[in-house]
Amino acid sequence: MKPISKNISIDQKESSEVEITAEIPSEEVAKQYKKTLEEARTDFEMDGFRKGKAPLEVVEKSIGQGALMQRTAESLIKDEYPRILSNEKISPLGQPQVTITKIAPENDLGFKIKTATMPKVEVGDYKKIAKKVLAENPLSENPEITDKELNETLYNIRASHVMEERRQKGEKVPSPESLKEEDLPTLTDEFVSSLGEFSDLNDFHTKIKEHLSRQKKGKEQERLWTLILEGIVNESKIDLPAILVESELDKMMAQLKDDVERAGLQFPEYLSKIKKTEEEIRSEWRENAKKRAQTQLVLNEIASKESITPDPEIVEAQTKNLLEHYKEADPEKVKTFVASQMTNEKTLLFLSSLNNKETEIPEEKNSDEIKDKNEKRSEKK
């Protein structure tokens, strides 16, 4: 479908950025305004009127023409942006920056959109770099677990048991560090069998050590992937758009806010506790965001060169799983996210296999694990 805008201008900026300026004709704005007003009436409630039955002029006066015009503009630009991209054959990266330059009833709607486009990436000799890292850092198939590591884990298991018991009884839950040895349950056959499928204490110790060994190997694999990616990024030439860095920062801030809310805090309260502003956090994280963006571009380029794609059936299954937990999410965006993360994992597995040894990749049981692994690698950079 062709754009409905007039006076479309495409300005190529530095660092693979594009600025689009355009105007949506006043008649299109009027049609959308009417539609926006009717949609607003659907959920509108006011004394004297049944829900969704108030006169349009009452709804308009109550909500305000300015607010309705803003909704109208956002809706029009949201639909128009992909049409302009398609018509102008622009392939965007990251989230665009939208500015409304002219908005008023019975007037054309003026707007400006700045977006990043796929930059030129001259990726370094990734095969050579991966082989060198893998040769210098051989991965142990069965990492040894020390007595200290085992004892710390056993302590945490026993402490967690006590904390959960007290939580269920409505008692004050202590921190693990404040618990004394006499507060903890004794490790017996009976106790460990209550924790899971353990036949006895020896079986429990064996399985815990096996779990810790797999976990240790997984962490070592993550470290190797980080070294490989750092080496490739350092040997690559990337014309990185600034808007892509800001987009990455937006994702990082969104994740932080989500984590803070899950911990039971409001974000302003969190900022007050750490004595920082949101801008100060963004400034501190900007270099890390740049590395994350560079890493993703490198992974994209390697996947393209090696024709690496995810299994469509697994993408669909993971997307469905995520949408069950996040019902408000856009299905297409979720699918794109899952496909991207799975492609990253397959690309890393490819790089890990270049030493001609079998390399284990953690099984992706759900989409949260995919997300967590990718973020952890980025945080290490």
C-alpha positions as CSV (number, residue, x, y, z in Angstrom):
1,M,0.0,0.0,0.0
2,K,1.4,3.4,-1.0
3,P,1.9,6.2,1.5
4,I,-0.9,8.7,2.0
5,S,1.5,11.5,2.9
6,K,2.6,14.3,0.7
7,N,5.9,16.3,0.5
8,I,7.9,13.2,1.5
9,S,11.6,13.9,1.9
10,I,14.4,11.4,2.6
11,D,17.6,12.9,4.0
12,Q,20.6,10.5,4.3
13,K,22.6,11.4,7.5
14,E,25.9,10.3,8.7
15,S,26.5,6.9,10.5
16,S,23.8,5.1,8.5
17,E,20.9,7.3,9.7
18,V,18.0,8.5,7.6
19,E,15.6,11.4,8.4
20,I,12.1,11.2,6.9
21,T,9.9,14.3,6.8
22,A,6.4,14.3,5.5
23,E,2.8,15.7,5.8
24,I,-0.4,13.8,6.1
25,P,-3.2,15.7,4.3
26,S,-5.9,17.4,6.4
27,E,-8.7,15.3,5.0
28,E,-6.9,12.1,6.2
29,V,-6.4,13.7,9.6
30,A,-10.1,14.6,9.8
31,K,-11.1,11.0,9.0
32,Q,-8.8,9.5,11.6
33,Y,-9.9,12.1,14.2
34,K,-13.5,11.0,13.8
35,K,-12.4,7.4,14.1
36,T,-10.4,8.2,17.2
37,L,-13.3,10.0,18.8
38,E,-15.7,7.1,18.1
39,E,-13.1,4.7,19.6
40,A,-12.8,6.9,22.7
41,R,-16.6,6.9,23.2
42,T,-16.6,3.0,23.3
43,D,-15.0,3.0,26.8
44,F,-16.3,6.4,27.9
45,E,-18.3,6.6,31.1
46,M,-20.1,9.6,32.6
47,D,-23.0,10.1,34.9
48,G,-26.2,10.3,33.0
49,F,-25.0,8.2,30.1
50,R,-24.6,4.4,29.6
51,K,-21.1,3.3,28.8
52,G,-20.3,3.9,25.1
53,K,-23.5,5.9,24.5
54,A,-22.5,9.5,25.4
55,P,-22.8,12.0,22.5
56,L,-19.6,12.6,20.6
57,E,-19.5,16.3,21.5
58,V,-19.6,15.3,25.2
59,V,-16.8,12.8,24.8
60,E,-14.7,15.4,22.9
61,K,-15.2,18.1,25.5
62,S,-14.4,15.8,28.4
63,I,-11.2,14.2,26.9
64,G,-10.1,17.4,25.2
65,Q,-9.4,18.1,21.5
66,G,-5.7,18.3,22.1
67,A,-5.4,14.9,23.6
68,L,-7.6,13.4,20.8
69,M,-5.5,15.1,18.2
70,Q,-2.4,13.6,19.8
71,R,-3.9,10.1,19.6
72,T,-4.9,10.7,16.0
73,A,-1.4,11.8,15.1
74,E,0.2,8.8,16.8
75,S,-2.2,6.4,15.0
76,L,-1.7,7.9,11.6
77,I,2.1,8.0,11.9
78,K,2.2,4.4,13.2
79,D,0.4,3.2,10.1
80,E,2.2,5.6,7.7
81,Y,5.8,4.8,8.8
82,P,5.9,1.2,7.4
83,R,4.3,2.4,4.1
84,I,7.0,5.0,3.6
85,L,9.7,2.5,4.4
86,S,8.3,0.0,1.9
87,N,7.8,2.7,-0.8
88,E,11.3,4.2,-0.3
89,K,13.0,0.7,0.1
90,I,14.4,1.6,3.5
91,S,15.4,-1.2,5.9
92,P,15.3,0.3,9.4
93,L,17.1,-0.9,12.6
94,G,16.0,-0.2,16.1
95,Q,13.3,2.1,17.3
96,P,12.7,5.3,15.3
97,Q,12.7,8.8,16.8
98,V,9.4,10.5,15.9
99,T,8.8,14.2,16.2
100,I,5.5,15.9,15.3
101,T,6.3,19.2,13.7
102,K,2.7,20.5,13.0
103,I,-0.5,19.4,14.6
104,A,-3.8,21.3,14.6
105,P,-7.5,20.7,13.6
106,E,-8.3,21.1,9.9
107,N,-4.6,21.2,9.0
108,D,-2.0,18.9,7.5
109,L,-0.1,16.8,10.1
110,G,3.6,17.4,9.8
111,F,6.1,14.9,11.2
112,K,9.8,13.9,11.2
113,I,11.2,10.4,11.8
114,K,14.8,9.6,12.3
115,T,15.8,6.0,12.0
116,A,19.0,3.9,11.7
117,T,19.5,1.7,8.6
118,M,21.6,-1.4,8.2
119,P,25.1,0.0,8.5
120,K,28.1,-1.4,6.5
121,V,29.8,-4.1,8.6
122,E,33.2,-5.4,7.6
123,V,33.4,-8.4,9.9
124,G,36.8,-9.6,11.0
125,D,38.1,-13.1,10.3
126,Y,35.7,-14.7,12.7
127,K,36.7,-18.3,12.0
128,K,40.4,-17.5,12.7
129,I,39.5,-15.6,15.8
130,A,37.2,-18.3,17.2
131,K,39.7,-21.0,16.6
132,K,42.5,-19.0,18.3
133,V,40.3,-18.4,21.4
134,L,39.1,-22.0,21.6
135,A,42.7,-23.3,21.2
136,E,43.9,-21.0,24.0
137,N,41.0,-21.8,26.3
138,P,40.1,-25.5,26.1
139,L,36.7,-26.3,27.6
140,S,36.7,-29.0,30.2
141,E,34.0,-31.6,29.6
142,N,33.5,-32.3,33.3
143,P,34.7,-29.4,35.4
144,E,35.8,-30.5,38.9
145,I,33.7,-29.2,41.9
146,T,35.7,-28.2,45.0
147,D,34.6,-29.1,48.5
148,K,34.1,-25.4,49.1
149,E,31.7,-25.0,46.1
150,L,29.8,-28.1,47.2
151,N,29.5,-27.0,50.8
152,E,28.3,-23.5,49.8
153,T,25.6,-25.0,47.7
154,L,24.5,-27.4,50.4
155,Y,24.3,-24.5,52.9
156,N,22.2,-22.4,50.5
157,I,19.8,-25.4,50.0
158,R,19.3,-25.8,53.7
159,A,19.0,-22.1,54.3
160,S,16.4,-21.8,51.5
161,H,14.4,-24.6,53.2
162,V,14.3,-22.7,56.5
163,M,13.4,-19.4,54.8
164,E,10.5,-21.0,52.9
165,E,9.2,-22.7,56.0
166,R,9.1,-19.5,57.9
167,R,7.5,-17.6,55.0
168,Q,4.7,-20.2,54.9
169,K,4.2,-19.8,58.6
170,G,3.9,-16.0,58.3
171,E,7.1,-15.5,60.3
172,K,9.8,-13.0,59.7
173,V,12.1,-14.4,57.0
174,P,15.8,-14.0,57.9
175,S,18.6,-13.5,55.4
176,P,20.7,-16.6,54.6
177,E,23.8,-15.0,56.2
178,S,22.1,-14.5,59.6
179,L,21.2,-18.2,60.0
180,K,23.4,-20.3,62.3
181,E,24.3,-24.0,61.8
182,E,21.9,-25.0,64.5
183,D,19.0,-23.2,62.6
184,L,19.5,-25.4,59.6
185,P,18.1,-28.9,58.9
186,T,20.5,-31.8,59.1
187,L,21.3,-33.5,55.8
188,T,19.8,-37.0,56.2
189,D,18.3,-39.5,53.7
190,E,14.8,-38.5,54.8
191,F,15.5,-34.7,54.4
192,V,17.0,-35.0,50.9
193,S,14.3,-37.3,49.7
194,S,11.8,-34.5,50.6
195,L,13.6,-32.2,48.2
196,G,13.3,-34.3,45.1
197,E,14.0,-37.6,43.5
198,F,17.0,-38.5,45.6
199,S,17.3,-42.1,46.9
200,D,19.6,-41.2,49.7
201,L,22.3,-38.8,50.8
202,N,25.0,-40.2,48.6
203,D,22.7,-39.9,45.6
204,F,21.9,-36.3,46.6
205,H,25.6,-35.4,46.8
206,T,26.3,-37.0,43.4
207,K,23.5,-35.3,41.6
208,I,24.2,-31.9,43.2
209,K,27.9,-32.2,42.1
210,E,26.8,-33.2,38.5
211,H,24.4,-30.2,38.4
212,L,27.2,-27.8,39.6
213,S,29.6,-29.3,37.1
214,R,27.1,-28.6,34.2
215,Q,26.5,-25.2,35.6
216,K,30.3,-24.5,35.8
217,K,30.8,-25.7,32.2
218,G,27.9,-23.5,31.1
219,K,29.5,-20.4,32.7
220,E,32.9,-21.3,31.1
221,Q,31.1,-21.6,27.7
222,E,29.6,-18.2,28.2
223,R,33.1,-16.8,29.0
224,L,34.4,-18.3,25.8
225,W,31.6,-16.9,23.7
226,T,32.3,-13.4,25.2
227,L,36.0,-13.7,24.4
228,I,35.2,-14.8,20.8
229,L,32.7,-12.0,20.3
230,E,35.0,-9.4,21.8
231,G,37.8,-10.5,19.5
232,I,35.6,-10.4,16.4
233,V,34.1,-7.0,17.2
234,N,37.6,-5.5,17.8
235,E,38.7,-6.8,14.4
236,S,35.6,-5.5,12.6
237,K,34.7,-2.2,11.0
238,I,31.2,-1.0,11.9
239,D,29.6,2.3,11.0
240,L,27.4,2.4,14.1
241,P,24.4,4.7,14.0
242,A,24.0,6.7,17.2
243,I,20.2,6.0,17.2
244,L,21.0,2.3,17.4
245,V,23.0,2.9,20.6
246,E,20.1,4.9,22.1
247,S,17.7,2.1,21.1
248,E,19.9,-0.4,22.9
249,L,19.9,1.9,26.0
250,D,16.1,2.1,25.8
251,K,15.9,-1.7,26.0
252,M,18.4,-1.8,28.9
253,M,16.4,0.9,30.8
254,A,13.1,-0.9,30.2
255,Q,14.6,-4.1,31.6
256,L,15.9,-2.3,34.6
257,K,12.5,-0.7,35.3
258,D,10.9,-4.1,35.0
259,D,13.4,-5.7,37.4
260,V,12.8,-2.9,39.9
261,E,9.0,-3.2,39.8
262,R,9.3,-7.0,40.2
263,A,11.3,-6.3,43.3
264,G,8.4,-4.3,44.7
265,L,9.9,-0.8,44.2
266,Q,8.7,2.1,42.2
267,F,11.4,3.4,39.8
268,P,11.6,6.9,41.2
269,E,12.0,5.3,44.7
270,Y,14.9,3.2,43.3
271,L,16.6,6.2,41.8
272,S,16.3,8.0,45.1
273,K,17.9,5.0,46.9
274,I,20.9,4.8,44.5
275,K,21.1,8.6,44.4
276,K,21.2,8.8,40.6
277,T,19.0,10.2,37.8
278,E,17.9,8.1,34.8
279,E,20.2,10.2,32.6
280,E,23.2,9.4,34.8
281,I,22.4,5.7,34.5
282,R,22.1,6.0,30.7
283,S,25.4,7.9,30.5
284,E,27.2,5.2,32.6
285,W,25.7,2.4,30.4
286,R,26.2,4.1,27.0
287,E,29.6,2.4,26.3
288,N,28.1,-1.0,27.2
289,A,25.1,-0.3,25.0
290,K,27.5,0.5,22.1
291,K,29.2,-2.8,22.6
292,R,25.9,-4.6,22.7
293,A,24.8,-3.0,19.4
294,Q,28.1,-3.8,17.7
295,T,28.0,-7.4,18.9
296,Q,24.5,-7.8,17.5
297,L,25.5,-6.4,14.1
298,V,28.5,-8.8,14.0
299,L,26.3,-11.8,14.9
300,N,23.8,-10.7,12.2
301,E,26.6,-10.5,9.6
302,I,28.0,-13.9,10.5
303,A,24.6,-15.5,10.5
304,S,24.0,-14.0,7.0
305,K,27.3,-15.2,5.6
306,E,26.8,-18.7,7.0
307,S,23.1,-18.9,6.1
308,I,22.2,-19.6,9.8
309,T,18.5,-19.5,10.5
310,P,16.3,-20.8,13.4
311,D,13.9,-23.7,13.2
312,P,10.5,-22.1,12.3
313,E,8.6,-24.7,14.4
314,I,10.7,-23.9,17.5
315,V,10.3,-20.2,16.9
316,E,6.5,-20.6,16.8
317,A,6.5,-22.7,20.0
318,Q,8.7,-20.2,21.9
319,T,6.6,-17.3,20.6
320,K,3.4,-19.0,21.8
321,N,4.9,-19.6,25.2
322,L,6.0,-16.0,25.6
323,L,2.6,-14.7,24.6
324,E,0.9,-16.8,27.2
325,H,2.9,-14.9,29.8
326,Y,2.7,-11.4,28.1
327,K,-0.8,-11.3,26.6
328,E,-0.5,-7.5,25.8
329,A,2.6,-8.0,23.7
330,D,2.6,-7.6,19.9
331,P,2.8,-11.1,18.4
332,E,5.0,-10.1,15.5
333,K,7.5,-8.3,17.7
334,V,7.7,-11.2,20.0
335,K,8.2,-13.6,17.1
336,T,11.0,-11.3,15.8
337,F,12.6,-11.2,19.2
338,V,12.5,-15.0,19.6
339,A,13.9,-15.6,16.1
340,S,16.7,-13.1,16.7
341,Q,17.8,-14.7,20.0
342,M,17.6,-18.2,18.6
343,T,19.7,-17.2,15.6
344,N,22.3,-15.7,18.0
345,E,22.5,-19.0,19.8
346,K,22.9,-21.0,16.6
347,T,25.6,-18.6,15.5
348,L,27.5,-18.9,18.7
349,L,27.2,-22.7,18.5
350,F,28.7,-22.5,15.0
351,L,31.6,-20.4,16.2
352,S,32.2,-22.8,19.1
353,S,32.3,-25.8,16.8
354,L,35.2,-24.4,14.8
355,N,37.7,-26.2,17.0
356,N,36.3,-29.5,15.6
357,K,35.2,-30.6,19.0
358,E,31.7,-31.2,20.2
359,T,30.4,-28.1,22.0
360,E,27.3,-28.2,24.2
361,I,24.8,-25.4,24.2
362,P,22.3,-25.1,27.0
363,E,18.9,-26.4,26.1
364,E,16.4,-23.6,25.5
365,K,13.5,-24.6,27.7
366,N,11.8,-21.2,27.4
367,S,12.1,-17.8,25.9
368,D,13.1,-16.2,29.2
369,E,16.3,-18.3,29.2
370,I,17.1,-17.2,25.7
371,K,16.8,-13.6,26.8
372,D,18.8,-14.0,30.0
373,K,21.7,-15.7,28.3
374,N,22.0,-13.0,25.7
375,E,21.8,-10.2,28.3
376,K,24.4,-11.9,30.6
377,R,26.9,-12.0,27.7
378,S,26.3,-8.3,27.0
379,E,26.7,-7.4,30.7
380,K,30.2,-9.0,30.7
381,K,31.5,-6.8,28.0
